[in-house]
Amino acid sequence: MKADVVAELASKGLAPVAAGQTPDLIVTYHIQGQDLIDTTSNTDADGFGWGGGPWGGGWGGYGGRGGWGPVDEDATTFTTEHPHDILILTISMADAKNKALVWRGQATVENPSNSQKGDEKQTKQCVQKLFKNYPPKSK
């Protein structure tokens, strides 16, 4: 991760200082992993359908006058869970003299790789994505 951050900063004209020198910026990075679960629910009810309505069409239900139909007491709802992981990379840059935050960026990786080679590739892409909008444009 550090090598990717240093490479991206170098491409933006910034370089690490030598030992004993005072930096202009302090750069920190943090990775956080999170387990998420997306859910999808479907109900097999016949609670609505086409109805005549007063103008000859449209969705109708009870009485064909539009709106939802009566509740189907035999309806069954099926919920499917879709677990996945997400990594959040945060890089902060602070003015070393004032100790004030000058820039912060975040990027995410959905479904991180399970191999070191895959992790390295995803990390590099994540860092590149994060620095895509650095430096910020003047207003």
Chimera marker file (.cmm) of the C-alpha trace (Angstrom):
<marker_set name="trace">
<marker id="1" x="0.000" y="0.000" z="0.000" r="1" g="1" b="0" radius="0.5"/>
<marker id="2" x="2.715" y="2.474" z="0.991" r="1" g="1" b="0" radius="0.5"/>
<marker id="3" x="4.555" y="1.982" z="-2.320" r="1" g="1" b="0" radius="0.5"/>
<marker id="4" x="1.338" y="2.649" z="-4.279" r="1" g="1" b="0" radius="0.5"/>
<marker id="5" x="0.621" y="5.828" z="-2.296" r="1" g="1" b="0" radius="0.5"/>
<marker id="6" x="4.224" y="7.063" z="-2.710" r="1" g="1" b="0" radius="0.5"/>
<marker id="7" x="4.069" y="6.354" z="-6.475" r="1" g="1" b="0" radius="0.5"/>
<marker id="8" x="0.789" y="8.244" z="-6.905" r="1" g="1" b="0" radius="0.5"/>
<marker id="9" x="2.035" y="11.204" z="-4.867" r="1" g="1" b="0" radius="0.5"/>
<marker id="10" x="5.247" y="11.233" z="-6.947" r="1" g="1" b="0" radius="0.5"/>
<marker id="11" x="3.134" y="11.375" z="-10.124" r="1" g="1" b="0" radius="0.5"/>
<marker id="12" x="1.489" y="14.495" z="-8.639" r="1" g="1" b="0" radius="0.5"/>
<marker id="13" x="4.859" y="16.126" z="-7.909" r="1" g="1" b="0" radius="0.5"/>
<marker id="14" x="5.194" y="15.236" z="-4.216" r="1" g="1" b="0" radius="0.5"/>
<marker id="15" x="8.078" y="13.292" z="-2.713" r="1" g="1" b="0" radius="0.5"/>
<marker id="16" x="8.903" y="11.922" z="0.732" r="1" g="1" b="0" radius="0.5"/>
<marker id="17" x="11.415" y="13.943" z="2.750" r="1" g="1" b="0" radius="0.5"/>
<marker id="18" x="14.718" y="12.519" z="3.928" r="1" g="1" b="0" radius="0.5"/>
<marker id="19" x="15.210" y="11.635" z="7.576" r="1" g="1" b="0" radius="0.5"/>
<marker id="20" x="15.713" y="14.762" z="9.674" r="1" g="1" b="0" radius="0.5"/>
<marker id="21" x="13.944" y="17.086" z="7.214" r="1" g="1" b="0" radius="0.5"/>
<marker id="22" x="10.696" y="18.868" z="8.030" r="1" g="1" b="0" radius="0.5"/>
<marker id="23" x="7.802" y="17.815" z="5.764" r="1" g="1" b="0" radius="0.5"/>
<marker id="24" x="5.227" y="20.181" z="4.286" r="1" g="1" b="0" radius="0.5"/>
<marker id="25" x="2.495" y="17.518" z="4.446" r="1" g="1" b="0" radius="0.5"/>
<marker id="26" x="1.751" y="14.584" z="6.684" r="1" g="1" b="0" radius="0.5"/>
<marker id="27" x="0.107" y="11.724" z="4.785" r="1" g="1" b="0" radius="0.5"/>
<marker id="28" x="-1.789" y="8.992" z="6.608" r="1" g="1" b="0" radius="0.5"/>
<marker id="29" x="-3.779" y="6.076" z="5.258" r="1" g="1" b="0" radius="0.5"/>
<marker id="30" x="-6.297" y="3.721" z="6.783" r="1" g="1" b="0" radius="0.5"/>
<marker id="31" x="-8.026" y="0.603" z="5.483" r="1" g="1" b="0" radius="0.5"/>
<marker id="32" x="-11.260" y="-0.656" z="6.967" r="1" g="1" b="0" radius="0.5"/>
<marker id="33" x="-13.021" y="-3.868" z="6.034" r="1" g="1" b="0" radius="0.5"/>
<marker id="34" x="-16.743" y="-4.374" z="6.365" r="1" g="1" b="0" radius="0.5"/>
<marker id="35" x="-19.059" y="-7.338" z="5.846" r="1" g="1" b="0" radius="0.5"/>
<marker id="36" x="-22.320" y="-6.337" z="4.166" r="1" g="1" b="0" radius="0.5"/>
<marker id="37" x="-25.476" y="-8.248" z="3.361" r="1" g="1" b="0" radius="0.5"/>
<marker id="38" x="-27.753" y="-7.157" z="0.534" r="1" g="1" b="0" radius="0.5"/>
<marker id="39" x="-31.219" y="-8.693" z="0.556" r="1" g="1" b="0" radius="0.5"/>
<marker id="40" x="-33.812" y="-9.233" z="-2.131" r="1" g="1" b="0" radius="0.5"/>
<marker id="41" x="-37.427" y="-10.055" z="-1.255" r="1" g="1" b="0" radius="0.5"/>
<marker id="42" x="-40.105" y="-11.342" z="-3.604" r="1" g="1" b="0" radius="0.5"/>
<marker id="43" x="-43.738" y="-12.116" z="-2.833" r="1" g="1" b="0" radius="0.5"/>
<marker id="44" x="-45.789" y="-14.596" z="-4.878" r="1" g="1" b="0" radius="0.5"/>
<marker id="45" x="-49.103" y="-12.780" z="-4.241" r="1" g="1" b="0" radius="0.5"/>
<marker id="46" x="-51.846" y="-12.023" z="-6.768" r="1" g="1" b="0" radius="0.5"/>
<marker id="47" x="-52.730" y="-8.709" z="-5.093" r="1" g="1" b="0" radius="0.5"/>
<marker id="48" x="-52.902" y="-6.581" z="-8.237" r="1" g="1" b="0" radius="0.5"/>
<marker id="49" x="-53.492" y="-6.829" z="-11.958" r="1" g="1" b="0" radius="0.5"/>
<marker id="50" x="-55.083" y="-5.075" z="-14.901" r="1" g="1" b="0" radius="0.5"/>
<marker id="51" x="-58.416" y="-3.454" z="-14.261" r="1" g="1" b="0" radius="0.5"/>
<marker id="52" x="-60.840" y="-1.633" z="-16.472" r="1" g="1" b="0" radius="0.5"/>
<marker id="53" x="-60.886" y="1.582" z="-14.510" r="1" g="1" b="0" radius="0.5"/>
<marker id="54" x="-63.083" y="4.518" z="-15.451" r="1" g="1" b="0" radius="0.5"/>
<marker id="55" x="-60.980" y="5.329" z="-18.578" r="1" g="1" b="0" radius="0.5"/>
<marker id="56" x="-60.669" y="1.814" z="-19.965" r="1" g="1" b="0" radius="0.5"/>
<marker id="57" x="-57.225" y="0.805" z="-18.682" r="1" g="1" b="0" radius="0.5"/>
<marker id="58" x="-54.576" y="1.051" z="-16.032" r="1" g="1" b="0" radius="0.5"/>
<marker id="59" x="-53.578" y="-1.016" z="-13.095" r="1" g="1" b="0" radius="0.5"/>
<marker id="60" x="-56.511" y="-2.060" z="-11.031" r="1" g="1" b="0" radius="0.5"/>
<marker id="61" x="-57.233" y="-4.292" z="-8.148" r="1" g="1" b="0" radius="0.5"/>
<marker id="62" x="-60.287" y="-4.751" z="-6.091" r="1" g="1" b="0" radius="0.5"/>
<marker id="63" x="-63.187" y="-3.544" z="-8.179" r="1" g="1" b="0" radius="0.5"/>
<marker id="64" x="-60.971" y="-2.664" z="-11.162" r="1" g="1" b="0" radius="0.5"/>
<marker id="65" x="-60.847" y="1.009" z="-10.149" r="1" g="1" b="0" radius="0.5"/>
<marker id="66" x="-57.073" y="1.357" z="-9.772" r="1" g="1" b="0" radius="0.5"/>
<marker id="67" x="-54.853" y="0.928" z="-6.769" r="1" g="1" b="0" radius="0.5"/>
<marker id="68" x="-53.776" y="-2.189" z="-4.955" r="1" g="1" b="0" radius="0.5"/>
<marker id="69" x="-56.018" y="-5.194" z="-4.649" r="1" g="1" b="0" radius="0.5"/>
<marker id="70" x="-56.971" y="-7.110" z="-1.535" r="1" g="1" b="0" radius="0.5"/>
<marker id="71" x="-54.215" y="-8.764" z="0.483" r="1" g="1" b="0" radius="0.5"/>
<marker id="72" x="-53.593" y="-12.356" z="-0.571" r="1" g="1" b="0" radius="0.5"/>
<marker id="73" x="-53.577" y="-14.328" z="2.678" r="1" g="1" b="0" radius="0.5"/>
<marker id="74" x="-51.815" y="-17.256" z="0.943" r="1" g="1" b="0" radius="0.5"/>
<marker id="75" x="-48.909" y="-15.077" z="-0.209" r="1" g="1" b="0" radius="0.5"/>
<marker id="76" x="-45.381" y="-16.161" z="0.613" r="1" g="1" b="0" radius="0.5"/>
<marker id="77" x="-42.408" y="-13.822" z="0.728" r="1" g="1" b="0" radius="0.5"/>
<marker id="78" x="-38.971" y="-15.179" z="-0.122" r="1" g="1" b="0" radius="0.5"/>
<marker id="79" x="-35.885" y="-13.261" z="1.001" r="1" g="1" b="0" radius="0.5"/>
<marker id="80" x="-32.458" y="-14.028" z="-0.403" r="1" g="1" b="0" radius="0.5"/>
<marker id="81" x="-29.280" y="-12.782" z="1.261" r="1" g="1" b="0" radius="0.5"/>
<marker id="82" x="-26.250" y="-11.763" z="-0.797" r="1" g="1" b="0" radius="0.5"/>
<marker id="83" x="-23.257" y="-11.353" z="1.536" r="1" g="1" b="0" radius="0.5"/>
<marker id="84" x="-20.190" y="-9.486" z="0.283" r="1" g="1" b="0" radius="0.5"/>
<marker id="85" x="-17.161" y="-7.686" z="1.644" r="1" g="1" b="0" radius="0.5"/>
<marker id="86" x="-16.077" y="-4.128" z="1.071" r="1" g="1" b="0" radius="0.5"/>
<marker id="87" x="-12.792" y="-2.396" z="1.817" r="1" g="1" b="0" radius="0.5"/>
<marker id="88" x="-12.661" y="1.348" z="2.393" r="1" g="1" b="0" radius="0.5"/>
<marker id="89" x="-9.347" y="3.138" z="1.869" r="1" g="1" b="0" radius="0.5"/>
<marker id="90" x="-9.007" y="6.614" z="3.381" r="1" g="1" b="0" radius="0.5"/>
<marker id="91" x="-6.004" y="8.837" z="2.774" r="1" g="1" b="0" radius="0.5"/>
<marker id="92" x="-5.656" y="12.100" z="4.666" r="1" g="1" b="0" radius="0.5"/>
<marker id="93" x="-3.155" y="14.883" z="4.058" r="1" g="1" b="0" radius="0.5"/>
<marker id="94" x="-2.498" y="17.502" z="6.725" r="1" g="1" b="0" radius="0.5"/>
<marker id="95" x="-0.395" y="20.658" z="6.748" r="1" g="1" b="0" radius="0.5"/>
<marker id="96" x="2.600" y="19.676" z="8.912" r="1" g="1" b="0" radius="0.5"/>
<marker id="97" x="3.060" y="23.189" z="10.288" r="1" g="1" b="0" radius="0.5"/>
<marker id="98" x="-0.572" y="23.975" z="11.150" r="1" g="1" b="0" radius="0.5"/>
<marker id="99" x="-1.670" y="20.375" z="11.815" r="1" g="1" b="0" radius="0.5"/>
<marker id="100" x="-4.773" y="21.137" z="9.733" r="1" g="1" b="0" radius="0.5"/>
<marker id="101" x="-6.410" y="18.735" z="7.299" r="1" g="1" b="0" radius="0.5"/>
<marker id="102" x="-5.905" y="19.945" z="3.723" r="1" g="1" b="0" radius="0.5"/>
<marker id="103" x="-7.271" y="16.983" z="1.738" r="1" g="1" b="0" radius="0.5"/>
<marker id="104" x="-8.979" y="13.646" z="2.319" r="1" g="1" b="0" radius="0.5"/>
<marker id="105" x="-9.971" y="11.025" z="-0.202" r="1" g="1" b="0" radius="0.5"/>
<marker id="106" x="-11.802" y="7.716" z="0.023" r="1" g="1" b="0" radius="0.5"/>
<marker id="107" x="-12.156" y="4.824" z="-2.360" r="1" g="1" b="0" radius="0.5"/>
<marker id="108" x="-13.816" y="1.430" z="-1.988" r="1" g="1" b="0" radius="0.5"/>
<marker id="109" x="-13.178" y="-2.076" z="-3.237" r="1" g="1" b="0" radius="0.5"/>
<marker id="110" x="-16.163" y="-4.397" z="-3.500" r="1" g="1" b="0" radius="0.5"/>
<marker id="111" x="-15.493" y="-8.112" z="-2.983" r="1" g="1" b="0" radius="0.5"/>
<marker id="112" x="-11.748" y="-7.960" z="-2.286" r="1" g="1" b="0" radius="0.5"/>
<marker id="113" x="-9.527" y="-10.657" z="-3.756" r="1" g="1" b="0" radius="0.5"/>
<marker id="114" x="-8.534" y="-13.753" z="-1.789" r="1" g="1" b="0" radius="0.5"/>
<marker id="115" x="-4.979" y="-13.846" z="-3.137" r="1" g="1" b="0" radius="0.5"/>
<marker id="116" x="-1.951" y="-11.660" z="-2.468" r="1" g="1" b="0" radius="0.5"/>
<marker id="117" x="-1.466" y="-10.924" z="-6.175" r="1" g="1" b="0" radius="0.5"/>
<marker id="118" x="-5.140" y="-9.977" z="-6.510" r="1" g="1" b="0" radius="0.5"/>
<marker id="119" x="-4.942" y="-7.836" z="-3.362" r="1" g="1" b="0" radius="0.5"/>
<marker id="120" x="-1.923" y="-5.970" z="-4.728" r="1" g="1" b="0" radius="0.5"/>
<marker id="121" x="-3.705" y="-5.276" z="-8.029" r="1" g="1" b="0" radius="0.5"/>
<marker id="122" x="-6.908" y="-4.108" z="-6.304" r="1" g="1" b="0" radius="0.5"/>
<marker id="123" x="-4.941" y="-1.925" z="-3.876" r="1" g="1" b="0" radius="0.5"/>
<marker id="124" x="-3.081" y="-0.230" z="-6.726" r="1" g="1" b="0" radius="0.5"/>
<marker id="125" x="-6.341" y="0.401" z="-8.614" r="1" g="1" b="0" radius="0.5"/>
<marker id="126" x="-7.985" y="1.723" z="-5.439" r="1" g="1" b="0" radius="0.5"/>
<marker id="127" x="-5.125" y="4.164" z="-4.764" r="1" g="1" b="0" radius="0.5"/>
<marker id="128" x="-5.187" y="5.347" z="-8.388" r="1" g="1" b="0" radius="0.5"/>
<marker id="129" x="-8.959" y="5.863" z="-8.201" r="1" g="1" b="0" radius="0.5"/>
<marker id="130" x="-8.595" y="7.782" z="-4.949" r="1" g="1" b="0" radius="0.5"/>
<marker id="131" x="-5.963" y="10.179" z="-6.345" r="1" g="1" b="0" radius="0.5"/>
<marker id="132" x="-7.793" y="10.695" z="-9.645" r="1" g="1" b="0" radius="0.5"/>
<marker id="133" x="-9.227" y="13.989" z="-8.334" r="1" g="1" b="0" radius="0.5"/>
<marker id="134" x="-6.058" y="15.165" z="-6.586" r="1" g="1" b="0" radius="0.5"/>
<marker id="135" x="-5.041" y="17.909" z="-6.471" r="1" g="1" b="0" radius="0.5"/>
<marker id="136" x="-8.479" y="19.474" z="-6.165" r="1" g="1" b="0" radius="0.5"/>
<marker id="137" x="-9.383" y="22.016" z="-8.815" r="1" g="1" b="0" radius="0.5"/>
<marker id="138" x="-9.420" y="25.681" z="-7.773" r="1" g="1" b="0" radius="0.5"/>
<marker id="139" x="-12.865" y="27.184" z="-7.291" r="1" g="1" b="0" radius="0.5"/>
<link id1="1" id2="2" r="1" g="1" b="0" radius="0.2"/>
<link id1="2" id2="3" r="1" g="1" b="0" radius="0.2"/>
<link id1="3" id2="4" r="1" g="1" b="0" radius="0.2"/>
<link id1="4" id2="5" r="1" g="1" b="0" radius="0.2"/>
<link id1="5" id2="6" r="1" g="1" b="0" radius="0.2"/>
<link id1="6" id2="7" r="1" g="1" b="0" radius="0.2"/>
<link id1="7" id2="8" r="1" g="1" b="0" radius="0.2"/>
<link id1="8" id2="9" r="1" g="1" b="0" radius="0.2"/>
<link id1="9" id2="10" r="1" g="1" b="0" radius="0.2"/>
<link id1="10" id2="11" r="1" g="1" b="0" radius="0.2"/>
<link id1="11" id2="12" r="1" g="1" b="0" radius="0.2"/>
<link id1="12" id2="13" r="1" g="1" b="0" radius="0.2"/>
<link id1="13" id2="14" r="1" g="1" b="0" radius="0.2"/>
<link id1="14" id2="15" r="1" g="1" b="0" radius="0.2"/>
<link id1="15" id2="16" r="1" g="1" b="0" radius="0.2"/>
<link id1="16" id2="17" r="1" g="1" b="0" radius="0.2"/>
<link id1="17" id2="18" r="1" g="1" b="0" radius="0.2"/>
<link id1="18" id2="19" r="1" g="1" b="0" radius="0.2"/>
<link id1="19" id2="20" r="1" g="1" b="0" radius="0.2"/>
<link id1="20" id2="21" r="1" g="1" b="0" radius="0.2"/>
<link id1="21" id2="22" r="1" g="1" b="0" radius="0.2"/>
<link id1="22" id2="23" r="1" g="1" b="0" radius="0.2"/>
<link id1="23" id2="24" r="1" g="1" b="0" radius="0.2"/>
<link id1="24" id2="25" r="1" g="1" b="0" radius="0.2"/>
<link id1="25" id2="26" r="1" g="1" b="0" radius="0.2"/>
<link id1="26" id2="27" r="1" g="1" b="0" radius="0.2"/>
<link id1="27" id2="28" r="1" g="1" b="0" radius="0.2"/>
<link id1="28" id2="29" r="1" g="1" b="0" radius="0.2"/>
<link id1="29" id2="30" r="1" g="1" b="0" radius="0.2"/>
<link id1="30" id2="31" r="1" g="1" b="0" radius="0.2"/>
<link id1="31" id2="32" r="1" g="1" b="0" radius="0.2"/>
<link id1="32" id2="33" r="1" g="1" b="0" radius="0.2"/>
<link id1="33" id2="34" r="1" g="1" b="0" radius="0.2"/>
<link id1="34" id2="35" r="1" g="1" b="0" radius="0.2"/>
<link id1="35" id2="36" r="1" g="1" b="0" radius="0.2"/>
<link id1="36" id2="37" r="1" g="1" b="0" radius="0.2"/>
<link id1="37" id2="38" r="1" g="1" b="0" radius="0.2"/>
<link id1="38" id2="39" r="1" g="1" b="0" radius="0.2"/>
<link id1="39" id2="40" r="1" g="1" b="0" radius="0.2"/>
<link id1="40" id2="41" r="1" g="1" b="0" radius="0.2"/>
<link id1="41" id2="42" r="1" g="1" b="0" radius="0.2"/>
<link id1="42" id2="43" r="1" g="1" b="0" radius="0.2"/>
<link id1="43" id2="44" r="1" g="1" b="0" radius="0.2"/>
<link id1="44" id2="45" r="1" g="1" b="0" radius="0.2"/>
<link id1="45" id2="46" r="1" g="1" b="0" radius="0.2"/>
<link id1="46" id2="47" r="1" g="1" b="0" radius="0.2"/>
<link id1="47" id2="48" r="1" g="1" b="0" radius="0.2"/>
<link id1="48" id2="49" r="1" g="1" b="0" radius="0.2"/>
<link id1="49" id2="50" r="1" g="1" b="0" radius="0.2"/>
<link id1="50" id2="51" r="1" g="1" b="0" radius="0.2"/>
<link id1="51" id2="52" r="1" g="1" b="0" radius="0.2"/>
<link id1="52" id2="53" r="1" g="1" b="0" radius="0.2"/>
<link id1="53" id2="54" r="1" g="1" b="0" radius="0.2"/>
<link id1="54" id2="55" r="1" g="1" b="0" radius="0.2"/>
<link id1="55" id2="56" r="1" g="1" b="0" radius="0.2"/>
<link id1="56" id2="57" r="1" g="1" b="0" radius="0.2"/>
<link id1="57" id2="58" r="1" g="1" b="0" radius="0.2"/>
<link id1="58" id2="59" r="1" g="1" b="0" radius="0.2"/>
<link id1="59" id2="60" r="1" g="1" b="0" radius="0.2"/>
<link id1="60" id2="61" r="1" g="1" b="0" radius="0.2"/>
<link id1="61" id2="62" r="1" g="1" b="0" radius="0.2"/>
<link id1="62" id2="63" r="1" g="1" b="0" radius="0.2"/>
<link id1="63" id2="64" r="1" g="1" b="0" radius="0.2"/>
<link id1="64" id2="65" r="1" g="1" b="0" radius="0.2"/>
<link id1="65" id2="66" r="1" g="1" b="0" radius="0.2"/>
<link id1="66" id2="67" r="1" g="1" b="0" radius="0.2"/>
<link id1="67" id2="68" r="1" g="1" b="0" radius="0.2"/>
<link id1="68" id2="69" r="1" g="1" b="0" radius="0.2"/>
<link id1="69" id2="70" r="1" g="1" b="0" radius="0.2"/>
<link id1="70" id2="71" r="1" g="1" b="0" radius="0.2"/>
<link id1="71" id2="72" r="1" g="1" b="0" radius="0.2"/>
<link id1="72" id2="73" r="1" g="1" b="0" radius="0.2"/>
<link id1="73" id2="74" r="1" g="1" b="0" radius="0.2"/>
<link id1="74" id2="75" r="1" g="1" b="0" radius="0.2"/>
<link id1="75" id2="76" r="1" g="1" b="0" radius="0.2"/>
<link id1="76" id2="77" r="1" g="1" b="0" radius="0.2"/>
<link id1="77" id2="78" r="1" g="1" b="0" radius="0.2"/>
<link id1="78" id2="79" r="1" g="1" b="0" radius="0.2"/>
<link id1="79" id2="80" r="1" g="1" b="0" radius="0.2"/>
<link id1="80" id2="81" r="1" g="1" b="0" radius="0.2"/>
<link id1="81" id2="82" r="1" g="1" b="0" radius="0.2"/>
<link id1="82" id2="83" r="1" g="1" b="0" radius="0.2"/>
<link id1="83" id2="84" r="1" g="1" b="0" radius="0.2"/>
<link id1="84" id2="85" r="1" g="1" b="0" radius="0.2"/>
<link id1="85" id2="86" r="1" g="1" b="0" radius="0.2"/>
<link id1="86" id2="87" r="1" g="1" b="0" radius="0.2"/>
<link id1="87" id2="88" r="1" g="1" b="0" radius="0.2"/>
<link id1="88" id2="89" r="1" g="1" b="0" radius="0.2"/>
<link id1="89" id2="90" r="1" g="1" b="0" radius="0.2"/>
<link id1="90" id2="91" r="1" g="1" b="0" radius="0.2"/>
<link id1="91" id2="92" r="1" g="1" b="0" radius="0.2"/>
<link id1="92" id2="93" r="1" g="1" b="0" radius="0.2"/>
<link id1="93" id2="94" r="1" g="1" b="0" radius="0.2"/>
<link id1="94" id2="95" r="1" g="1" b="0" radius="0.2"/>
<link id1="95" id2="96" r="1" g="1" b="0" radius="0.2"/>
<link id1="96" id2="97" r="1" g="1" b="0" radius="0.2"/>
<link id1="97" id2="98" r="1" g="1" b="0" radius="0.2"/>
<link id1="98" id2="99" r="1" g="1" b="0" radius="0.2"/>
<link id1="99" id2="100" r="1" g="1" b="0" radius="0.2"/>
<link id1="100" id2="101" r="1" g="1" b="0" radius="0.2"/>
<link id1="101" id2="102" r="1" g="1" b="0" radius="0.2"/>
<link id1="102" id2="103" r="1" g="1" b="0" radius="0.2"/>
<link id1="103" id2="104" r="1" g="1" b="0" radius="0.2"/>
<link id1="104" id2="105" r="1" g="1" b="0" radius="0.2"/>
<link id1="105" id2="106" r="1" g="1" b="0" radius="0.2"/>
<link id1="106" id2="107" r="1" g="1" b="0" radius="0.2"/>
<link id1="107" id2="108" r="1" g="1" b="0" radius="0.2"/>
<link id1="108" id2="109" r="1" g="1" b="0" radius="0.2"/>
<link id1="109" id2="110" r="1" g="1" b="0" radius="0.2"/>
<link id1="110" id2="111" r="1" g="1" b="0" radius="0.2"/>
<link id1="111" id2="112" r="1" g="1" b="0" radius="0.2"/>
<link id1="112" id2="113" r="1" g="1" b="0" radius="0.2"/>
<link id1="113" id2="114" r="1" g="1" b="0" radius="0.2"/>
<link id1="114" id2="115" r="1" g="1" b="0" radius="0.2"/>
<link id1="115" id2="116" r="1" g="1" b="0" radius="0.2"/>
<link id1="116" id2="117" r="1" g="1" b="0" radius="0.2"/>
<link id1="117" id2="118" r="1" g="1" b="0" radius="0.2"/>
<link id1="118" id2="119" r="1" g="1" b="0" radius="0.2"/>
<link id1="119" id2="120" r="1" g="1" b="0" radius="0.2"/>
<link id1="120" id2="121" r="1" g="1" b="0" radius="0.2"/>
<link id1="121" id2="122" r="1" g="1" b="0" radius="0.2"/>
<link id1="122" id2="123" r="1" g="1" b="0" radius="0.2"/>
<link id1="123" id2="124" r="1" g="1" b="0" radius="0.2"/>
<link id1="124" id2="125" r="1" g="1" b="0" radius="0.2"/>
<link id1="125" id2="126" r="1" g="1" b="0" radius="0.2"/>
<link id1="126" id2="127" r="1" g="1" b="0" radius="0.2"/>
<link id1="127" id2="128" r="1" g="1" b="0" radius="0.2"/>
<link id1="128" id2="129" r="1" g="1" b="0" radius="0.2"/>
<link id1="129" id2="130" r="1" g="1" b="0" radius="0.2"/>
<link id1="130" id2="131" r="1" g="1" b="0" radius="0.2"/>
<link id1="131" id2="132" r="1" g="1" b="0" radius="0.2"/>
<link id1="132" id2="133" r="1" g="1" b="0" radius="0.2"/>
<link id1="133" id2="134" r="1" g="1" b="0" radius="0.2"/>
<link id1="134" id2="135" r="1" g="1" b="0" radius="0.2"/>
<link id1="135" id2="136" r="1" g="1" b="0" radius="0.2"/>
<link id1="136" id2="137" r="1" g="1" b="0" radius="0.2"/>
<link id1="137" id2="138" r="1" g="1" b="0" radius="0.2"/>
<link id1="138" id2="139" r="1" g="1" b="0" radius="0.2"/>
</marker_set>
